[in-house]
Every structure is written in C-alpha cells, then in structure tokens.
Amino acid sequence: MPALPIFNQGLGAFTEEELDKLERYCDALPLSKASLAGLDAGDQYNHVRRTRVSTIAQTAEIAWFYERLVAICRRLNRDYRFDLTDFSEPPQYLVYHHSENGHFDWHVDHGVQPPRKLSLTLQGIRKAIVAWITGPDFR
C-alpha cells in the first residue's frame, strides 16, 4: 500500500482563504464536551479524550466543503482502491483548549459499523476537523 499523501505536501486540498473561511464557520458552531464512543461517562475518559466538539452538518452554506472532501477522498482512493460508500457521519470540528489540557490520545476505533476505511484530519493549532469514510467489510 502506498504512503498516505499529506495535504500540505502536494495535494493542495484547501487554499489559505478557504481554510480561514472554514475556521470562521466552525468557530461559530456550538461546542459541547466530547464523549468517547458515544458514552457520556462524565470525566471517566478524560485521560483518553478531552476536547470540545461540534458536528459540521451538510448545509448550503458549507456545501463547498463537503464537495471538496468528496474530491479529496476520490483522489486518495486512487491509490488505495477501497470499496467506499459514503461518510458514515458528519465530520466533527474539534477544539482542544490548552486551559483544559485538551487532547485525544492514541486509540483504535472498535466496533464501528460500517467499517471506517479512510480517516481525514484537517488540523490547525489546537483545532481539527475529522471525517470518516466507510464501506463494506474488507475482503
């Protein structure tokens, strides 16, 4: 399998202006304390994940972002040739506050259905957008 192309090393996924526009849009979204695997366990998993999160719903205002994600996935999948179907859920906008010791430690997604095949992360300083593209079980 080829090495994963990195956005800032040749893919040119977003211009600086688009990144600024996207950040302004996401900064206006309501943030809530992130859970782990959908579990609301208070502070039980703070050692693994401590961040604020919002979903980026597909709306007319942000349709250009979704269209770009689809194009990026198609471009990346030329190398991998995964059988992909769709985004399993809306991308998440994550904000890691230094004052809260924000972080998301190394982990493996377990029990996710359908299987996540590609993960995209668009990351800035203490802010990230994450999306997952799914498909049927690997053959």
C-alpha positions as a Markdown table, in Angstrom:
| # | Residue | x | y | z |
|---|---|---|---|---|
| 1 | Met | 0.0 | 0.0 | 0.0 |
| 2 | Pro | 1.4 | 3.4 | -0.9 |
| 3 | Ala | 2.3 | 6.0 | 1.8 |
| 4 | Leu | -0.6 | 8.3 | 2.6 |
| 5 | Pro | -0.2 | 11.7 | 0.8 |
| 6 | Ile | -0.1 | 14.6 | 3.2 |
| 7 | Phe | -2.3 | 17.6 | 2.4 |
| 8 | Asn | 0.5 | 20.2 | 2.9 |
| 9 | Gln | 2.9 | 18.2 | 0.8 |
| 10 | Gly | 1.3 | 18.5 | -2.7 |
| 11 | Leu | -2.4 | 17.8 | -2.6 |
| 12 | Gly | -3.3 | 21.4 | -2.3 |
| 13 | Ala | -6.6 | 20.5 | -0.7 |
| 14 | Phe | -7.6 | 24.0 | 0.5 |
| 15 | Thr | -6.3 | 27.5 | -0.1 |
| 16 | Glu | -5.4 | 29.7 | 2.9 |
| 17 | Glu | -8.6 | 31.7 | 2.2 |
| 18 | Glu | -10.7 | 28.6 | 2.2 |
| 19 | Leu | -9.1 | 27.5 | 5.5 |
| 20 | Asp | -9.9 | 30.9 | 7.0 |
| 21 | Lys | -13.5 | 30.7 | 5.8 |
| 22 | Leu | -13.9 | 27.2 | 7.2 |
| 23 | Glu | -12.4 | 28.2 | 10.5 |
| 24 | Arg | -14.7 | 31.2 | 10.8 |
| 25 | Tyr | -17.7 | 28.9 | 10.0 |
| 26 | Cys | -16.7 | 26.3 | 12.5 |
| 27 | Asp | -15.8 | 28.7 | 15.3 |
| 28 | Ala | -19.5 | 29.9 | 15.1 |
| 29 | Leu | -20.7 | 26.3 | 15.8 |
| 30 | Pro | -21.9 | 25.4 | 19.3 |
| 31 | Leu | -19.4 | 23.3 | 21.0 |
| 32 | Ser | -20.0 | 20.6 | 23.7 |
| 33 | Lys | -17.9 | 18.3 | 25.7 |
| 34 | Ala | -16.8 | 15.4 | 23.6 |
| 35 | Ser | -17.8 | 11.8 | 24.6 |
| 36 | Leu | -15.9 | 8.6 | 23.9 |
| 37 | Ala | -17.6 | 6.1 | 21.6 |
| 38 | Gly | -20.9 | 7.9 | 22.3 |
| 39 | Leu | -20.6 | 7.2 | 26.0 |
| 40 | Asp | -21.5 | 10.1 | 28.4 |
| 41 | Ala | -19.3 | 9.0 | 31.3 |
| 42 | Gly | -18.5 | 12.3 | 32.9 |
| 43 | Asp | -14.8 | 12.6 | 33.4 |
| 44 | Gln | -14.1 | 8.9 | 33.3 |
| 45 | Tyr | -12.3 | 9.0 | 29.9 |
| 46 | Asn | -10.5 | 12.4 | 30.3 |
| 47 | His | -7.2 | 10.5 | 30.2 |
| 48 | Val | -8.1 | 9.4 | 26.6 |
| 49 | Arg | -10.1 | 12.3 | 25.2 |
| 50 | Arg | -10.6 | 15.9 | 26.5 |
| 51 | Thr | -11.9 | 18.2 | 23.8 |
| 52 | Arg | -14.9 | 20.3 | 22.7 |
| 53 | Val | -16.8 | 19.1 | 19.6 |
| 54 | Ser | -19.4 | 20.1 | 17.1 |
| 55 | Thr | -20.7 | 18.3 | 14.0 |
| 56 | Ile | -20.5 | 20.0 | 10.6 |
| 57 | Ala | -23.9 | 19.4 | 9.2 |
| 58 | Gln | -24.3 | 19.5 | 5.4 |
| 59 | Thr | -26.0 | 22.8 | 4.6 |
| 60 | Ala | -26.0 | 25.0 | 1.6 |
| 61 | Glu | -23.5 | 27.4 | 3.3 |
| 62 | Ile | -20.9 | 24.7 | 3.8 |
| 63 | Ala | -21.7 | 22.5 | 0.7 |
| 64 | Trp | -18.4 | 23.6 | -0.9 |
| 65 | Phe | -16.5 | 21.9 | 2.0 |
| 66 | Tyr | -18.4 | 18.7 | 1.6 |
| 67 | Glu | -17.8 | 18.7 | -2.2 |
| 68 | Arg | -14.1 | 19.2 | -1.6 |
| 69 | Leu | -14.0 | 16.3 | 0.9 |
| 70 | Val | -15.5 | 14.0 | -1.7 |
| 71 | Ala | -12.9 | 15.1 | -4.2 |
| 72 | Ile | -10.1 | 14.6 | -1.7 |
| 73 | Cys | -11.4 | 11.1 | -0.9 |
| 74 | Arg | -11.6 | 10.1 | -4.5 |
| 75 | Arg | -8.1 | 11.4 | -5.1 |
| 76 | Leu | -6.7 | 9.5 | -2.1 |
| 77 | Asn | -8.6 | 6.3 | -3.0 |
| 78 | Arg | -7.0 | 6.1 | -6.4 |
| 79 | Asp | -4.0 | 4.6 | -4.6 |
| 80 | Tyr | -5.9 | 2.5 | -2.0 |
| 81 | Arg | -8.8 | 1.4 | -4.2 |
| 82 | Phe | -11.1 | 0.8 | -1.2 |
| 83 | Asp | -14.7 | -0.1 | -1.8 |
| 84 | Leu | -16.1 | 3.2 | -0.3 |
| 85 | Thr | -19.8 | 4.1 | 0.1 |
| 86 | Asp | -20.2 | 7.3 | 2.0 |
| 87 | Phe | -19.4 | 9.4 | 5.0 |
| 88 | Ser | -20.7 | 7.4 | 8.0 |
| 89 | Glu | -21.5 | 10.6 | 10.0 |
| 90 | Pro | -21.0 | 14.3 | 9.6 |
| 91 | Pro | -17.4 | 15.5 | 10.1 |
| 92 | Gln | -16.6 | 16.7 | 13.6 |
| 93 | Tyr | -15.0 | 20.0 | 14.5 |
| 94 | Leu | -12.8 | 19.6 | 17.5 |
| 95 | Val | -11.2 | 22.3 | 19.7 |
| 96 | Tyr | -8.5 | 21.4 | 22.1 |
| 97 | His | -8.3 | 24.0 | 24.9 |
| 98 | His | -4.9 | 24.3 | 26.5 |
| 99 | Ser | -6.6 | 25.6 | 29.7 |
| 100 | Glu | -8.4 | 22.2 | 29.9 |
| 101 | Asn | -5.4 | 20.1 | 29.0 |
| 102 | Gly | -7.2 | 19.2 | 25.8 |
| 103 | His | -6.0 | 16.1 | 23.9 |
| 104 | Phe | -7.1 | 12.9 | 22.2 |
| 105 | Asp | -4.7 | 10.1 | 22.9 |
| 106 | Trp | -3.7 | 7.3 | 20.5 |
| 107 | His | -6.6 | 4.9 | 20.1 |
| 108 | Val | -8.2 | 2.3 | 17.8 |
| 109 | Asp | -11.9 | 2.6 | 16.8 |
| 110 | His | -13.6 | -0.7 | 17.9 |
| 111 | Gly | -17.0 | -1.9 | 16.9 |
| 112 | Val | -17.6 | 0.8 | 14.4 |
| 113 | Gln | -20.1 | -0.2 | 11.7 |
| 114 | Pro | -19.8 | 0.1 | 8.8 |
| 115 | Pro | -16.0 | -0.2 | 8.9 |
| 116 | Arg | -14.1 | 3.1 | 8.7 |
| 117 | Lys | -11.7 | 2.8 | 5.8 |
| 118 | Leu | -10.3 | 6.3 | 5.4 |
| 119 | Ser | -9.9 | 9.0 | 8.1 |
| 120 | Leu | -9.2 | 12.6 | 7.1 |
| 121 | Thr | -7.9 | 15.1 | 9.5 |
| 122 | Leu | -7.6 | 18.8 | 8.7 |
| 123 | Gln | -5.6 | 20.2 | 11.6 |
| 124 | Gly | -4.6 | 23.6 | 12.8 |
| 125 | Ile | -3.3 | 24.8 | 16.1 |
| 126 | Arg | -5.4 | 23.0 | 18.7 |
| 127 | Lys | -8.3 | 22.7 | 16.2 |
| 128 | Ala | -9.1 | 19.8 | 13.9 |
| 129 | Ile | -11.8 | 18.6 | 11.5 |
| 130 | Val | -12.1 | 14.8 | 11.3 |
| 131 | Ala | -14.2 | 12.8 | 8.8 |
| 132 | Trp | -14.6 | 9.0 | 8.3 |
| 133 | Ile | -15.4 | 7.3 | 5.0 |
| 134 | Thr | -16.9 | 3.9 | 5.3 |
| 135 | Gly | -17.6 | 0.8 | 3.1 |
| 136 | Pro | -18.5 | -2.8 | 3.4 |
| 137 | Asp | -16.2 | -5.2 | 5.3 |
| 138 | Phe | -12.7 | -5.5 | 3.9 |
| 139 | Arg | -12.2 | -8.5 | 1.6 |
